[in-house]
Amino acid sequence: MQVTIVGGGIIGLSTAYYLNLAGVQVSVIDRGDFSDGCSYGNAGMIVPSHFIPLAAPGVIRQGLKWLLDETSPFHIKPRLDLDLVRWLYLFARNANQKNVDQSMTLLRDMNLLSKYLYQDLKKQPGFDIGMEEKGILMLFKSEHVREEEARTALLANQLGLETRVLTAADLAQVEPSVKLDVLGGVHYPGDAHLIPSSLMKILKKHLQWAGVQFIPNTAITSFRTGKNQIKGVLTEQGKEIEVDRLVLAGGSWSSNLARSLKIALPLQGGKGYSMTLTGHTPKPGIPSILVEARVAITPMGNDLRIAGTLEIAGLNSPVNPKRVRGILQAVPTYYPEIKASGQNTPVWSGYRPCSPDGLPYIGRHQRYDNLYLNTGHAMMGLSLGPVSGLLMKELICEEHPSLPLGLLDPNRFS
Ligand SMILES: Cc1cc2nc3c(=O)[nH]c(=O)nc-3n(C[C@H](O)[C@H](O)[C@H](O)COP(=O)(O)OP(=O)(O)OC[C@H]3O[C@@H](n4cnc5c(N)ncnc54)[C@H](O)[C@@H]3O)c2cc1C
C-alpha cells in the first residue's frame, strides 16, 4: 500500500508518522518547504481542558457583541461568499448544548490520548520538543467570568479531569515567577505545552530518516479521477503524481482541495496572530489563557509566545494592526510586568481550519474509495495531531479504531 498526503502541517506529518511506523510507504506533498504555517507559530498548548467545542451556546451572542470592536478577539468579515453563508448557517445550527453534550467526551478522550502519544514521542532519542507538563491556567479578572470558569471546572471534574479553582492569593503561590493582576484562575494540571517549531522540525527530520518521501514546493491544483477512485494529483507545474490512497490534510485550504473533487466541505480559516518575545522578558512558569481577552501566553524555552484573535475573513487577509494591538495591550492588564506592546516584535499569522461544529473531519469520504480527510482541527490541531494521525492510520490499515469515529465523519454535512 502507498499513501500520499497533501499537506505537511502537524496533521499531515502525524499521519505520516503512524503510517510509517506501520510499515506503509508514505509521501507528503506541500506547496511550501515544510518550514512555516499554522503548525509552527501557534501557542503550543496540549489541552485536555478544551473539551467544549467552538460551536457552543452563547458563542454567537458573544461574537455579535465583539463584531463592532476593532480590537476584539473575534471577528467575521462580512462578504458575499456562499461557502461562508453555508458555514455560518451550520455553525448557528450546531452552537447548542446538544452539540456540547455529544462532543465533550470525545474531545476529552482525543486530547488525553494525544497527550499520552506526545509523552511517548518525547521519550524517543532526538525528540527534544520542549514539552513540559505544568498544566495551563485560565486567568480571569471579572466576577461573571469567574462564575463561568468555575462551572467549566466542575464539568471538567465530572469528566474526570483534575482542576484547581484558585484565588489571587493562591495564584501567587502557584505562579511565583511573575506578578499577576487578576481576580483568580483555574489550574488544569493535566494540560501541557511544547515548542511547535521544534516539534515540526524534529518530526520532519525523523520521517525523512525513516524513509518518508517529502515533496516540497508543489501545490496541488486538481485531481485525475475515475471509477470512484482518485488516480492522481495534478501539480501547479502541470505534472501528475499517481496515487494509491490519498489523505487531504491541507489545513484551512482543505475545502479548496475538496472543491476540485466536487466535494463541498464546510471549513473556514480562522486567522490568528502570535508574537514571540525573546530575551529578558519576565516569564510565567505556567502557560495561561487570559480568558476575557482570549489571549494565550506560553513560555517556550527562553522565549514567551503571545497568541490570539480569531478572524474569519478569507484566506488572504492582511495583518490587522488593530487586532494585534488588542492582543498586546491585554497582556500587561493581567501580567503588569510584561510590557508586550511597543517592542517591535514581528507578527506571525496562521489560519486555523474551523469546521462548523468544532469537531475535526477524520475519515474516508463516501465519494471516492481511496480518499481520506484529516482536517478541521481549529484551535486544537497541535494538541490533537498525534491522535488524528493514529486514527487515520487505523482507518487506512483497516484496524479497530482507538476511539469512536462517528462524530468525526467527513460526510456529516453532505
Ligand atoms: C494563533 C494560533 C494559536 C494556536 N494555538 C494552538 C495551541 O496552543 N494548541 C493547539 O492545539 N492548536 C493551536 N492552534 C491551532 C493549530 O495551529 C492548527 O489547528 C494546526 O496547526 C492545523 O494543522 P494542519 O496540519 O491541519 O494545517 P496546517 O498547519 O495549515 O498545514 C496544512 C498544510 O497544507 C499545505 N497545503 C494547503 N493547500 C495545499 C495544496 N493545494 N497543495 C499542497 N499543499 C497544500 C499548506 O502549505 C500547509 O503546510 C493555534 C492556531 C493559531 C493560528
Ligand as a Chemical Component Dictionary entry (heavy atoms), coordinates in Angstrom:
data_LIG
# 
_chem_comp.id                   LIG 
_chem_comp.type                 NON-POLYMER 
_chem_comp.pdbx_formal_charge   0 
_chem_comp.three_letter_code    LIG 
# 
loop_
_chem_comp_atom.comp_id 
_chem_comp_atom.atom_id 
_chem_comp_atom.alt_atom_id 
_chem_comp_atom.type_symbol 
_chem_comp_atom.charge 
_chem_comp_atom.model_Cartn_x 
_chem_comp_atom.model_Cartn_y 
_chem_comp_atom.model_Cartn_z 
_chem_comp_atom.pdbx_ordinal 
LIG C1  C1  C 0 -2.572 31.966 16.870 1  
LIG C2  C2  C 0 -2.816 30.483 16.929 2  
LIG C3  C3  C 0 -2.594 29.786 18.115 3  
LIG C4  C4  C 0 -2.849 28.417 18.186 4  
LIG N1  N1  N 0 -2.576 27.748 19.343 5  
LIG C5  C5  C 0 -2.800 26.412 19.423 6  
LIG C6  C6  C 0 -2.493 25.699 20.607 7  
LIG O1  O1  O 0 -1.987 26.240 21.576 8  
LIG N2  N2  N 0 -2.795 24.365 20.651 9  
LIG C7  C7  C 0 -3.355 23.727 19.591 10 
LIG O2  O2  O 0 -3.650 22.540 19.697 11 
LIG N3  N3  N 0 -3.609 24.376 18.438 12 
LIG C8  C8  C 0 -3.350 25.696 18.318 13 
LIG N4  N4  N 0 -3.624 26.374 17.176 14 
LIG C9  C9  C 0 -4.257 25.641 16.055 15 
LIG C10 C10 C 0 -3.248 24.801 15.281 16 
LIG O3  O3  O 0 -2.115 25.583 14.992 17 
LIG C11 C11 C 0 -3.895 24.292 13.988 18 
LIG O4  O4  O 0 -5.091 23.611 14.301 19 
LIG C12 C12 C 0 -2.977 23.325 13.260 20 
LIG O5  O5  O 0 -1.723 23.898 13.026 21 
LIG C13 C13 C 0 -3.587 22.874 11.942 22 
LIG O6  O6  O 0 -2.707 21.949 11.378 23 
LIG P1  P1  P 0 -2.932 21.373 9.920  24 
LIG O7  O7  O 0 -1.844 20.408 9.653  25 
LIG O8  O8  O 0 -4.338 20.913 9.785  26 
LIG O9  O9  O 0 -2.831 22.645 8.959  27 
LIG P2  P2  P 0 -1.569 23.492 8.504  28 
LIG O10 O10 O 0 -0.537 23.579 9.555  29 
LIG O11 O11 O 0 -2.129 24.762 7.950  30 
LIG O12 O12 O 0 -0.967 22.617 7.339  31 
LIG C14 C14 C 0 -1.631 22.477 6.099  32 
LIG C15 C15 C 0 -0.570 22.378 5.022  33 
LIG O13 O13 O 0 -1.221 22.105 3.778  34 
LIG C16 C16 C 0 -0.493 22.748 2.757  35 
LIG N5  N5  N 0 -1.369 22.942 1.594  36 
LIG C17 C17 C 0 -2.538 23.610 1.554  37 
LIG N6  N6  N 0 -3.055 23.580 0.305  38 
LIG C18 C18 C 0 -2.172 22.859 -0.449 39 
LIG C19 C19 C 0 -2.143 22.489 -1.821 40 
LIG N7  N7  N 0 -3.111 22.862 -2.684 41 
LIG N8  N8  N 0 -1.099 21.759 -2.279 42 
LIG C20 C20 C 0 -0.088 21.383 -1.418 43 
LIG N9  N9  N 0 -0.072 21.730 -0.116 44 
LIG C21 C21 C 0 -1.095 22.440 0.363  45 
LIG C22 C22 C 0 -0.094 24.083 3.401  46 
LIG O14 O14 O 0 1.030  24.646 2.743  47 
LIG C23 C23 C 0 0.217  23.671 4.847  48 
LIG O15 O15 O 0 1.590  23.414 5.052  49 
LIG C24 C24 C 0 -3.356 27.732 17.048 50 
LIG C25 C25 C 0 -3.529 28.426 15.858 51 
LIG C26 C26 C 0 -3.264 29.776 15.778 52 
LIG C27 C27 C 0 -3.453 30.499 14.475 53 
# 
loop_
_chem_comp_bond.comp_id 
_chem_comp_bond.atom_id_1 
_chem_comp_bond.atom_id_2 
_chem_comp_bond.value_order 
_chem_comp_bond.pdbx_ordinal 
LIG C1  C2  SING 1  
LIG C2  C3  SING 2  
LIG C2  C26 DOUB 3  
LIG C3  C4  DOUB 4  
LIG C4  N1  SING 5  
LIG C4  C24 SING 6  
LIG N1  C5  DOUB 7  
LIG C5  C6  SING 8  
LIG C5  C8  SING 9  
LIG C6  O1  DOUB 10 
LIG C6  N2  SING 11 
LIG N2  C7  SING 12 
LIG C7  O2  DOUB 13 
LIG C7  N3  SING 14 
LIG N3  C8  DOUB 15 
LIG C8  N4  SING 16 
LIG N4  C9  SING 17 
LIG N4  C24 SING 18 
LIG C9  C10 SING 19 
LIG C10 O3  SING 20 
LIG C10 C11 SING 21 
LIG C11 O4  SING 22 
LIG C11 C12 SING 23 
LIG C12 O5  SING 24 
LIG C12 C13 SING 25 
LIG C13 O6  SING 26 
LIG O6  P1  SING 27 
LIG P1  O7  DOUB 28 
LIG P1  O8  SING 29 
LIG P1  O9  SING 30 
LIG O9  P2  SING 31 
LIG P2  O10 DOUB 32 
LIG P2  O11 SING 33 
LIG P2  O12 SING 34 
LIG O12 C14 SING 35 
LIG C14 C15 SING 36 
LIG C15 O13 SING 37 
LIG C15 C23 SING 38 
LIG O13 C16 SING 39 
LIG C16 N5  SING 40 
LIG C16 C22 SING 41 
LIG N5  C17 SING 42 
LIG N5  C21 SING 43 
LIG C17 N6  DOUB 44 
LIG N6  C18 SING 45 
LIG C18 C19 SING 46 
LIG C18 C21 DOUB 47 
LIG C19 N7  SING 48 
LIG C19 N8  DOUB 49 
LIG N8  C20 SING 50 
LIG C20 N9  DOUB 51 
LIG N9  C21 SING 52 
LIG C22 O14 SING 53 
LIG C22 C23 SING 54 
LIG C23 O15 SING 55 
LIG C24 C25 DOUB 56 
LIG C25 C26 SING 57 
LIG C26 C27 SING 58 
# 
